[in-house]
């Protein structure tokens, strides 16, 4: 397997994954999941971590065997044919472009509190253009920036854990020990098993983005060694931080008072008179979203180039170098279009489109597990690696069914029912486009066949005539000599 010089290390790849994953979904959106499941949310995060573990190590096995730039899209094409590669790639790319355009709007709204005289469309456009230009620097430079931004988010969560432990243990000057606090008055499962089930969609969103490891695998010095190590770092880091933060949060604030409008971490600290810390987390939320956008653009540029390389996207998007400049710029322009739609379309229509982003991610995770199941059944383990996914095929089936159930539960979560409908529409749309394109190409070939046959027959007859002429000439020459 080819090794690249000056490629990404396991630490850089893990930090890029953490930069993608830890974003607004955890700092803000997790409030909905915590309120739904109550203290039982810890089980939800552990289950989500187990699902992520299976998906990532399934992806790792395939990546070790073939660190293709298109990652799971390319693997799906190998397992299920070019139609699957086309649909998976375009659904993922379209859903993520729409989701990231809405993230740009979210950051703009937050920044308006400090820059009230600048319009939202202008701020959003500047953010998207900046994210696109920074991605043009290449994987090495971007990974350094992403590592810095990811570190800010990691330290924010660690800082919350430290402050929370100080409050619980009574180590904060002037504040009495919280102890078990709010947990004493709450049932462990206020909504029963359905509370756990209803929280899983948001929990999976807080883990979403880890697939960047597969898309960035071709940028590493040695994928066989680095990718599995980066995945281990990512899984341990994510599950450990999330569970620790939730465990500390639960005594500090009753889960039934949390809302989607305020970060649960900031709310808990403000409630115990640490307003400065709460404001700091609000500022870090901007960093979290920008970091997610940077890493998402990294994956989008490589995904669209992979589609172009296979003839599934316009050929002018192809790039010969390591950095997919055209793919990044094309994705950036698409984000700007998505941003514009947010200000031009009716709000309900725009939210309908944007909500497809969550479906696109879950759809991709289901495809990763299904693809790994088929490829491993047919090809066994990677030739240069080892079987990394324990419990195959049982773990594969359990994870696939779990993802499918989470997708089907989307209508049970307020605002996510439209995401399921929009996502299914995207799958049907791109399936129809592929079928139509294939039929058109088939007709072109059929139209050319008769012409080619006539040309073949004419050439054959001409060849026969030339042979006859040559034979007559040779006989005449013999007669002349004699």
C-alpha positions in Angstrom: 0.0 0.0 0.0 1.4 3.4 -0.9 2.6 5.7 1.8 2.5 9.5 1.6 5.1 11.8 3.0 4.0 14.6 5.3 0.5 13.1 5.7 -1.8 13.2 8.6 -0.9 11.4 11.8 -3.3 9.4 14.0 -3.5 12.3 16.4 -4.2 14.9 13.7 -6.9 12.6 12.1 -8.5 12.0 15.5 -8.5 15.8 16.3 -10.1 16.4 12.9 -12.8 13.9 13.7 -13.4 15.4 17.1 -13.5 18.8 15.5 -16.2 17.6 13.2 -18.2 15.7 15.8 -18.2 18.0 18.8 -20.4 20.9 17.7 -23.7 22.6 18.2 -25.5 19.3 18.5 -23.8 18.6 21.8 -23.4 22.1 23.2 -26.9 23.1 22.4 -29.0 20.3 20.9 -28.3 17.7 23.6 -30.7 19.6 25.9 -33.6 18.0 24.1 -32.2 14.5 24.5 -31.4 15.0 28.2 -34.9 16.4 28.8 -36.5 13.4 27.0 -34.6 10.6 28.7 -33.9 12.2 32.1 -30.9 10.7 34.0 -31.3 7.6 31.8 -29.6 9.7 29.1 -26.3 8.2 30.3 -27.5 4.8 28.9 -28.4 6.6 25.6 -24.9 8.0 25.2 -23.4 4.6 26.0 -25.6 2.9 23.4 -24.8 5.6 20.9 -21.1 5.1 21.6 -21.5 1.4 21.0 -23.1 2.1 17.7 -20.4 4.5 16.7 -17.8 1.9 17.7 -19.2 -0.7 15.3 -19.6 1.8 12.4 -16.1 3.1 12.8 -14.4 -0.2 13.0 -16.4 -1.5 10.1 -15.2 1.6 8.2 -11.7 1.0 9.4 -11.6 -2.6 8.0 -12.7 -1.4 4.6 -10.3 1.6 4.7 -7.3 -0.6 5.6 -8.1 -2.8 2.6 -8.6 0.2 0.3 -7.9 3.8 1.5 -9.9 5.2 -1.5 -10.6 9.0 -1.4 -14.4 8.3 -1.8 -14.4 6.1 1.4 -17.8 4.6 2.1 -19.3 5.8 -1.2 -16.6 3.9 -3.1 -17.0 0.8 -0.9 -20.8 0.9 -1.5 -20.2 1.0 -5.2 -17.9 -2.0 -5.0 -20.5 -3.9 -3.0 -23.8 -2.9 -4.6 -22.9 -1.4 -8.0 -22.4 2.1 -9.5 -26.0 3.0 -8.7 -25.4 2.7 -5.0 -22.3 4.7 -5.2 -24.1 7.5 -7.1 -27.0 7.7 -4.7 -25.0 7.4 -1.5 -22.5 10.0 -2.6 -25.1 12.6 -3.8 -27.4 12.1 -0.8 -24.5 12.6 1.6 -23.1 15.6 -0.2 -26.5 17.3 -0.7 -27.7 16.7 2.8 -24.5 18.0 4.4 -24.3 21.1 2.1 -27.8 22.1 3.2 -27.1 21.4 6.9 -23.8 23.4 6.8 -25.6 26.3 5.1 -28.0 26.4 8.0 -25.0 26.2 10.4 -23.6 29.4 8.8 -26.9 31.1 9.5 -26.8 29.9 13.1 -23.3 31.4 13.6 -24.3 34.6 11.9 -27.2 35.0 14.4 -24.9 34.5 17.3 -22.3 37.0 15.9 -25.0 39.6 15.4 -25.1 40.1 19.1 -21.5 41.6 18.8 -21.9 42.9 15.2 -25.5 44.3 15.2 -25.0 46.5 12.1 -23.9 43.8 9.7 -26.6 41.9 7.8 -27.2 38.2 8.3 -26.7 37.2 4.6 -23.4 39.1 4.5 -22.1 37.4 7.7 -23.2 34.0 6.5 -21.6 34.5 3.1 -18.3 35.6 4.7 -18.3 32.6 6.9 -18.9 30.1 4.0 -16.2 31.8 1.8 -13.7 31.8 4.7 -14.4 28.1 5.4 -13.9 27.3 1.7 -10.7 29.3 1.4 -9.1 27.8 4.5 -9.8 24.3 3.1 -7.8 25.2 0.0 -4.7 25.3 2.2 -4.6 21.4 2.1 -5.0 18.7 4.7 -1.8 19.4 6.6 -2.4 23.1 7.3 -6.1 22.5 7.8 -5.5 19.7 10.3 -3.3 22.1 12.4 -6.1 24.7 12.5 -8.7 22.1 13.2 -6.6 20.6 16.0 -6.5 24.0 17.6 -10.3 24.6 17.3 -11.0 21.0 18.5 -8.7 21.6 21.5 -10.8 24.7 22.4 -13.9 22.6 22.5 -12.3 19.7 24.3 -11.0 22.1 27.0 -14.4 23.7 27.3 -16.0 20.3 28.1 -13.1 19.4 30.4 -13.4 22.8 32.1 -17.2 22.2 32.6 -16.4 18.8 34.2 -13.8 20.3 36.5 -16.2 23.2 37.6 -19.0 20.8 38.0 -17.0 18.4 40.2 -16.0 21.4 42.3 -19.6 22.4 42.7 -20.7 18.9 43.6 -17.9 18.4 46.0 -18.1 21.8 47.7 -14.7 23.0 46.5 -16.1 26.2 45.1 -15.6 29.2 47.5 -18.8 30.7 48.7 -21.0 27.9 47.3 -22.3 25.0 49.4 -21.7 21.5 48.1 -24.3 20.4 45.6 -23.9 16.7 46.3 -26.3 14.5 44.4 -28.5 17.6 43.9 -31.2 17.4 41.3 -30.9 13.6 40.9 -32.4 13.1 44.4 -35.8 14.3 43.1 -35.8 12.7 39.7 -36.8 9.2 38.6 -34.0 7.4 36.7 -36.3 6.8 33.6 -39.0 9.5 33.8 -40.4 8.4 30.4 -39.5 4.7 30.6 -37.8 2.9 27.8 -39.5 5.2 25.3 -37.6 8.1 26.8 -34.3 6.3 25.9 -35.6 5.5 22.4 -36.8 9.0 21.8 -33.4 10.5 22.8 -31.3 8.3 20.5 -31.8 10.4 17.4 -30.4 13.5 19.0 -27.7 11.5 20.7 -26.6 10.1 17.3 -26.5 13.6 15.9 -24.1 14.6 18.7 -21.8 11.8 17.5 -22.3 12.6 13.8 -19.3 13.5 11.6 -16.9 10.8 12.6 -17.0 9.4 9.0 -14.4 12.1 8.1 -11.8 9.6 9.2 -12.6 7.4 6.2 -12.7 10.4 3.8 -9.3 11.6 5.1 -7.7 8.2 5.1 -5.9 8.7 1.8 -4.2 11.8 3.3 -2.4 9.7 5.9 1.2 8.5 5.8 0.2 4.8 6.5 -3.6 4.1 6.5 -3.1 0.5 7.7 -1.5 1.6 11.0 -2.9 5.2 11.4 -6.6 4.8 10.7 -7.4 2.1 13.4 -5.4 4.1 16.0 -7.2 7.3 15.1 -10.5 5.5 15.4 -9.6 4.2 18.9 -8.6 7.7 20.0 -11.9 9.1 18.6 -14.2 6.6 20.2 -12.6 6.7 23.6 -12.4 10.5 23.6 -16.0 11.1 22.5 -17.7 8.5 24.7 -15.5 9.4 27.7 -16.1 13.2 27.5 -19.8 13.0 26.7 -20.6 10.6 29.5 -18.4 12.4 32.0 -20.0 15.8 31.1 -23.6 14.3 31.5 -22.8 12.6 34.8 -21.5 16.0 36.2 -24.5 17.9 34.7 -27.3 15.8 36.2 -26.8 16.8 39.9 -26.5 20.5 38.9 -29.9 21.0 37.1 -33.2 19.2 36.8 -33.5 17.7 33.4 -37.2 18.9 32.9 -36.2 22.6 32.9 -33.7 22.3 30.0 -34.7 23.8 26.6 -33.3 23.7 23.1 -32.8 27.5 23.2 -29.9 27.4 25.7 -26.8 25.2 26.2 -27.4 22.8 29.1 -23.8 23.3 30.2 -24.1 27.0 30.3 -27.5 26.9 32.0 -26.2 24.7 34.7 -23.2 27.0 35.5 -25.4 30.1 35.4 -27.8 28.5 37.8 -25.0 28.2 40.3 -23.9 31.8 39.9 -21.0 31.1 37.5 -22.3 33.4 34.8 -18.9 34.1 33.4 -18.4 30.4 32.7 -21.8 30.2 31.1 -21.0 33.2 28.8 -17.7 31.6 27.9 -19.4 28.4 26.8 -21.8 30.5 24.6 -18.7 32.0 22.9 -17.2 28.5 22.4 -20.4 27.5 20.7 -19.4 29.8 17.8 -16.0 28.0 17.7 -17.7 24.6 17.8 -19.9 25.3 14.8 -17.1 26.9 12.7 -14.8 23.9 13.5 -17.6 21.6 12.3 -18.1 23.5 9.1 -14.3 23.4 8.4 -14.1 19.7 8.8 -17.4 19.1 6.9 -16.1 21.1 3.9 -13.0 18.9 4.0 -15.2 15.8 3.5 -17.5 17.5 1.0 -14.7 18.5 -1.4 -13.4 14.9 -1.5 -16.8 13.3 -1.8 -17.8 15.4 -4.8 -14.4 14.8 -6.5 -14.8 11.1 -5.9 -18.2 11.3 -7.7 -16.6 13.2 -10.6 -13.8 10.6 -10.9 -16.4 7.9 -11.3 -18.3 9.9 -13.9 -21.2 10.6 -11.5 -20.5 14.4 -11.4 -19.4 17.0 -14.0 -15.8 16.1 -15.2 -14.6 19.7 -14.7 -14.8 19.1 -10.9 -11.9 16.6 -11.2 -8.5 17.6 -9.8 -5.2 15.9 -10.3 -3.5 17.0 -7.0 -4.1 16.0 -3.4 -6.2 19.0 -2.7 -9.6 18.9 -4.5 -9.7 22.6 -5.2 -12.6 22.5 -7.6 -14.6 20.2 -5.4 -14.1 22.5 -2.4 -15.1 25.6 -4.4 -18.1 23.8 -6.0 -19.2 22.8 -2.5 -18.7 26.3 -1.2 -20.8 27.8 -4.0 -23.5 25.2 -3.2 -23.5 26.3 0.4 -23.9 29.9 -0.7 -26.9 28.9 -2.7 -28.3 27.0 0.3 -27.7 30.1 2.4 -29.6 32.2 -0.2 -32.5 29.8 -0.2 -32.8 30.3 3.6 -33.5 34.0 3.0 -35.7 33.6 -0.1 -37.8 30.5 0.5 -40.7 30.4 3.0 -39.3 29.3 6.4 -41.1 26.0 6.5 -39.9 25.0 3.0 -36.3 25.9 3.9 -36.4 24.0 7.2 -37.9 21.0 5.3 -34.8 21.0 3.0 -32.2 21.5 5.7 -33.6 18.8 7.9 -32.5 16.3 5.3 -29.0 16.6 6.7 -29.7 14.4 9.7 -31.2 11.7 7.5 -28.2 11.9 5.1 -25.8 11.1 7.9 -27.8 8.3 9.4 -28.4 6.9 5.9 -24.6 6.9 5.3 -24.0 5.0 8.6 -26.5 2.4 7.6 -24.8 2.0 4.2 -21.4 1.7 5.9 -22.6 -1.2 8.1 -24.4 -2.9 5.2 -21.4 -2.5 2.8 -19.0 -3.9 5.4 -21.2 -6.9 6.0 -21.3 -7.8 2.3 -17.6 -7.1 1.6 -16.3 -9.0 4.6 -18.6 -12.0 3.8 -17.2 -12.1 0.3 -13.6 -11.1 0.9 -12.9 -12.0 4.5 -10.6 -9.6 6.4 -8.3 -6.9 4.8 -5.1 -8.5 3.3 -2.8 -6.1 5.2 -4.8 -5.8 8.4 -6.8 -8.0 10.7 -10.5 -8.4 11.6 -11.1 -5.3 13.8 -14.9 -5.6 14.3 -15.7 -8.1 17.1 -18.8 -10.2 17.1 -19.3 -10.1 13.3 -21.9 -10.6 11.9 -24.2 -10.3 14.9 -22.8 -6.8 15.8 -23.3 -5.7 12.2 -27.0 -6.8 12.2 -27.7 -5.3 15.6 -26.1 -2.0 14.6 -27.9 -1.9 11.2 -31.3 -2.6 12.9 -30.6 0.1 15.5 -29.8 2.7 12.9 -32.9 1.8 11.0 -35.0 2.1 14.1 -33.5 5.5 14.9 -34.3 6.7 11.3 -37.9 5.5 11.6 -38.2 7.3 15.0 -37.4 10.7 13.4 -41.2 11.7 13.3 -41.4 11.1 17.0 -38.9 14.0 17.6 -40.3 17.5 17.1 -39.0 19.0 13.9 -37.4 15.8 12.6 -40.3 14.2 10.9 -39.7 16.5 7.9 -36.1 15.3 7.8 -37.2 11.7 7.2 -39.5 12.8 4.4 -37.0 15.1 2.8 -34.3 12.4 3.1 -36.4 9.8 1.4 -37.2 12.3 -1.3 -33.5 12.8 -1.9 -32.9 9.1 -2.2 -35.8 8.7 -4.7 -34.7 11.8 -6.6 -31.1 10.7 -7.0 -32.1 7.1 -7.8 -34.4 8.5 -10.5 -31.6 10.6 -11.9 -29.2 7.7 -12.0 -31.8 5.4 -13.7 -32.7 8.2 -16.2 -29.0 8.8 -16.9 -28.3 5.1 -17.4 -31.3 4.7 -19.8 -30.1 7.8 -21.8 -26.6 6.4 -22.1 -28.0 3.0 -23.1 -30.1 4.6 -25.9 -27.0 6.5 -27.2 -25.1 3.2 -27.4 -28.0 1.5 -29.2 -28.2 4.3 -31.7 -24.5 4.1 -32.4 -24.5 0.3 -32.8 -26.2 0.1 -36.3 -23.7 2.7 -37.6 -20.8 0.8 -36.1 -22.1 -2.4 -37.7 -22.4 -0.8 -41.1 -18.9 0.6 -40.8 -17.7 -2.9 -39.8 -19.4 -4.6 -42.8 -18.1 -1.9 -45.2 -14.6 -2.3 -43.8 -14.8 -6.1 -44.1 -16.1 -6.0 -47.7 -13.3 -3.5 -48.6 -10.8 -5.9 -47.0 -12.1 -8.8 -49.1 -11.9 -6.7 -52.3 -8.3 -5.6 -51.5 -7.3 -9.2 -51.0 -8.9 -10.2 -54.3 -7.1 -7.3 -56.1 -3.8 -8.3 -54.5 -4.2 -11.9 -55.5 -5.1 -11.0 -59.1 -2.1 -8.7 -59.3 0.3 -11.5 -57.9 -1.0 -14.0 -60.5 -0.6 -11.4 -63.3 3.0 -10.7 -62.2 3.7 -14.5 -62.2 2.3 -14.8 -65.7 4.4 -11.8 -67.0 7.6 -13.4 -65.5 6.9 -16.7 -67.1 
